[in-house]
Amino acid sequence: MDHFLVMKISVSDAKKRLTALVRQAEAGADIVLTRHGHDAVRLVAVKSSPSAEFRTELLDSLRRSASSRARQEQGAARSQDFLYGDDGMPA
């Protein structure tokens, strides 16, 4: 991480101060929880997720692309139907 100061705190002490530790991690603090003196877990803020509008636009784009691809594949699959009779045998 880019932080110079790493706050190390035992899991048992962190239980008492969890809310404050979460706020500090959200603010960018580097917090490591220890168990029996050994590093066990790092508290890391979750990055904000893409906006709902962005996700909707992305899904719409993917659906259009899949629909277009399906039409193209169907056209290619049917392009040589004239070579076969109704029974599926070569004409």
N, C-alpha and C positions, 0 to 999 in steps of 0.2 A: 504494500500500500504506500501511498505518498505521504503518510503521516509520520512525523518524527517521534511523537510521543504515543506509546502504546499503553493503554490502561489495562492492567491485568488484575482480575478480581476472581475470587473463588466462587464456584457455583453457589455455595451456601450463602455467601454474602450477597451475591447477585439477586437471589430470591427476595431479599429484603428491599433491594433498590431497583427492581426491574423497570419500573416506569421511567425513572430518571436515566437509567442506562439506555433504554430504547430512544429516549429523546436525544441523548448525546450521540448515539450512533446515527440517528437521522440527520444530525447536524454535521456529521462527518468524522466524529471521533473514532479512533481505532480501539475497539474494546475486545479483549480476549478473556474468555472465561476459563478458569483453570480447575482441574480436579486433581487432588493429591499433589499439587505443586507443578503439574504438567499442563501445558496448553491443551485445551479440549475443544473449544468452540470459539468462533469469532462472530460477534454481532455485526451484521452488515445491513445497511438500509436498502430496501428494495427500490429499484428505479421505478419511476412512474410508467405506467403502461400506456400504449398508444391510445389516442382518443377514440371514442366510440365511432365518430364520423370517419376516421381513418380506417378503422377495422371494417366498417360497412363498405366503404369504397373499395378496399382490397378484396373483400369477399365477392362483391359484384363483378369486379374485374376478372377474378378467377372463374366465376360462373360463366361469364360471357366467353372467355377463352375456351373453357371446356365444351360449351355448347357449340362454338364455332368448329372446334376440332372434331366433335362428334359428327357434325354435318359433313365435313370434309371426308372423314373416314367412311361414312355411309355412302357418299357419292362414289368413292373409289371402289368400295365393295360391290356396288351395283353396276359399275361401268361395263362389265362384260357379261351381264345377264343374257344378252341376246345370243350368246354362244350356246346356251343350254335351253332345253325344252322344259315344259311344265313338270315333267317327271324328274328333273334334275340331271338328266343324262345329256351328253353332248348332242347338239342339234345336227 
